[in-house]
Amino acid sequence: MANTTFTGPVRSQNGFQSVTVSPTTGAVTVNASFGKAAVMGTQSLSGAGAVDIVNTFTALTTTGNSQALTLANGTVGQLKIIAHVVDGGSAILTPATRLGGYATIVFTNAGDTAMLIYTAAGWDIVALNGATTT
């Protein structure tokens, strides 16, 4: 299907999906679904590494203590949610650019969660549940 531009309202009884199609296999991957609830993409991150800025949600599994996590700059208005889902230690998130006087966000226990929004001045904390800042 080609790209289409609409000049009026667009409606769907069953919602919309944002998809990508593999140029080699033709496999379709649903990145986000929009219906009565928006369901965004999920990154599963095990151990230290980069928290991606492609998916809205990151499910974090720690596999040791004080594991280093990084978060690159995003796009103004972008939301990022990180949840510590499996507790095998702890993790320390350092966003590339921060707003609000914090240096890092620390995830210690399963259930610790952070919600961030990217602004022109960097990642700002919207909410923390259990996670702490330094």
N, C-alpha and C positions, 0 to 999 in steps of 0.2 A: 504494500500500500504506500502510496506517495504521501509526502507531507501535504497537509491541507490547512489553509488559513480561513478562519470563520470571522465574519463581521458582526454576527449577532450572538445571542446566548447559545450555548451548547448544552444539551441535556441528555442524560442517559438514565434508563430505569434500573440498570444493573451496575452502575459505577464505571470507573475508568481504570486503566492500568498503564503505568509507564514501563516500557519493555525495551530490551536490547536484543538484537538478533546476531548470533555469531556469524561472521562472514565466511567462515570455513565449514561449519557444520550445519548452519541454519537453525541451531537450537535457540529457542526463545527463553529469555530469563526475565521474570517479572521483578522490577526494581521497586515498585511502589504500587499500591492499590488505593483507589479513592472511591468510597461509597458512602455509607453512613458514618464510617470511621476511616481515617487515613492510616494505612499500614506501610511503614517505610522499610527500607532495606536494613539488614543486620550484618554486622561484622562479628565473627567469632574469633576472639584473640586469646591465645593461650601463651602465658609467659610474657616476658619483656618484648617491647617492640613499638611500632607506630600504630596509634589509633587513627584509623582512616577518616578522611573527610568526604568520602563518597557515600557512605551509609549514615543514616541518622542515628542508628542505635549500635552500640558496641557491647557485646556480652563478654565480659572479662573473666577468664579463668587464671588464677594465680598458681604458679608452680614453684615458688620460692619466695624468700623475703626481700623486700625493698626492690622489687623489679621495676626497672626504668621504662616509663611510657612517654612517648612524645606525641604532640598534636600540632600539625602544621596549621598555618593560617587558613581560614576558610573564606567564605563569601559573605558579605554584609547581609545579615538577617538569617543566616544559617543556624539551625539548632543542632546540638550534639548531645546525646545522652549516653553515659557510660555506666554500666551496672556490673558490680562484682558478683558474678553468679555462682562461681565455684571457688571455695576458699582453700587454697593450697599455700597461702602465705600472704604477702601484701604487695602493693604496687604504688608507685609515685609517678603521677602524671605532671609533665612540664609542658604547657602550651608554648608555642613559639612566641606569641605576642599575647600579653595578658592585660586586662583592665580590672582595676579595683584593689590593687595593693597586695594580692597574694602572689606567691612564687610557685607553689605546687599544690596539687590535690592528692591526698593520701587515701587509698582504699585498703582497709584492714580486714574487714569481715564481709562474708557473703551478705548481700542486701545493701551494702554501701552503694550509693548512686549519686551521680552528679549530672546536672542539666546545665548546659552552657549555650550562650548565643554569641555569634561573632558580630562585632561592631566594627566601625571604621578604625577604632582604637585597639582592637584585639578581642580575645575571648573573655567574656564577662560571665560570672556565675549567676544563673537564674535561681537554682535551688540545689541544696545538698541534703542527702538523707544518710546519715551515718558517716559519710566521708568527711574529712577535715582538711583544712588548708594550713600551709606554712608560709 
